[in-house]
């Protein structure tokens, strides 16, 4: 099924209504208790956008998943959505058939919530038929300690591991809107997940794109809030939005955000359709968002003056969240390197232990 622009707009409104998003110029309230509302979001279809249709999902509706990620990012929602969708995609397609159907039903209903754990270069997944053993550490896992299981991705193998088989380290508190922490696997038992050739890179591309959409959604909302503030804040007898210097910066940022939105939309459509240039489009979206969003957010913070730096006004949360999105995927550096390799601009030589684009999984 191909999602139309009208359907995506309706999805955007439905997500906002379900999560109780306020007006664009209102500061979202941070609530880390996202599991209580996840079943309602699953009913909207958010859990099944990348679950095969034969298992009850929507197939490969990456554009819909990207819209949902952007809306959750704009609301500073605590759900680890990029990891949930990427993990659900891999598990529903590549788990052994005997386990795939039952798990897919729980994924779609929101009863079971998976996360994505990307192992470092020294970690190992040892497989023996359908069973697997995981030893090592994933340094930054969204939803660590909150999800029910992990799709563990190594350099040459994948495994599905119950959360109870892992140990969660100290949380990274820089982004206060979501849980992120290292996860340790000490001989954790799991189920082997066998991806086809290119499947692992496709999965990581989906994860990277959804992280970019999350950061972009927050940047768009931050721009809306800053524009609203500029219309109301009076200085020297007039709204600060009446000064050309402020107008030009806001206009420049609006153009940048529109361009980044188009990049993400093209990448999502290419991934969903299995287009031959999907990898290239995804890398361009990751690179564009990674290169520009953090600088843009910091300038928007400055445009609000002193209030933007206060704890209560909350604009800093968008910059913190975008920083974590970039860290999770190694953007923009890993995207630049991978794009150069993909386009043949550089020799594909690596130092020992390096894994090209997937080095950001460390």
C-alpha positions, 0 to 999 in steps of 0.5 A: 500500500502507498500512503498518500499525502492526505493520509499522512496529514491525517496520521499527523493529526491523529498522532497529535491527538493521541499524545495530547500535543498542545499548540505549536507555541506551547512547551511540551510536558516531558513524561517518561511514562510512555508505556501507559500510552503505547497501546493507544499509539499501537492502535493507530498503527504506529507499531506496524508500519514496517511489519509485513502485511501477511502478519497483519502489519502495513508492509513497508510504510516507511513514510508513515513511520517517518511522519510518526517519528517527527511528531513524537520528536516534536512533542518530546515523547519518551517512546524509543520509536526509531528503535521500536520500528527498526527492531519490529521490522527485523524481527517480523521479517527474519525471526524463525517462522515458528516464532514470527507469527506470535511475536508479530501479533504482540508487536502490533497490539503493543503488548510486546515492545522491542528495542534495538541494541547495536553492539560495539566492535569487540562484542560477539554473537555466537550462533548455533542453528536457531540459538544464539549467545551474545557477549558484549556491550551496546553503548547507547540503547534507546528505551534501555530498561523499558522495552521487553526485548532487544534485536541485538545487531552485531557486525556479522550476526543478529539475535533476539534477546529477552530484556531479562537476559541483559544488564542496563548500565548508568543512564545518559541523562543529557536528553531528559525526554528519553531513556538511553543507557548502555546495555551489557550482554554477558553470555545472554541466550537468544534466538538467531535472526538471519537477515538476507544479504543487504538486510542488515544495512537496510535495517540500520538505514531505517533506524538512522532515517527515523532518528533523523526524522525525530530530530527534524520534527523537534527542530520544526516545532522549535522554529514554530515556537521561536516564530511565535515568541518573536511575534509577541516579545516586545523590545525597543517598542516593537515585537522583535520579529519586526526587526529584519535581522530576526526575520531573515534568520527565521526565514533562512531556517524555515527554508532549511527545514523545508529542504531537510523535510523534502530530503527525509520524505524522499528517503522514506519513500525510496526505502518503502518502495525498495528503490535502487537509490534508497541507500543513497537517499537515506545517507543524504537525509542523515547527512543533511539533518546531522549537519544542519539541525544542531546549528539551527536549533542553537541559533533558534535558542539564541533568537529567543534571548534570555528566556530561551536559556531558562529551564522552564521554557524548555527549548534546550530539550530539543537541542539535547534530543537532536544531539542524542539522535546524532550520537545514536547514528554517528551522524553526520560523520558516518553518513559522510564517510558512507556516502563517499564510499557508496558513490565511489569517491574514495577507496573502501579501505578500513583500519583494523576493527573498523566497519565502514558505515556501521562503525557508528554502532559501537 
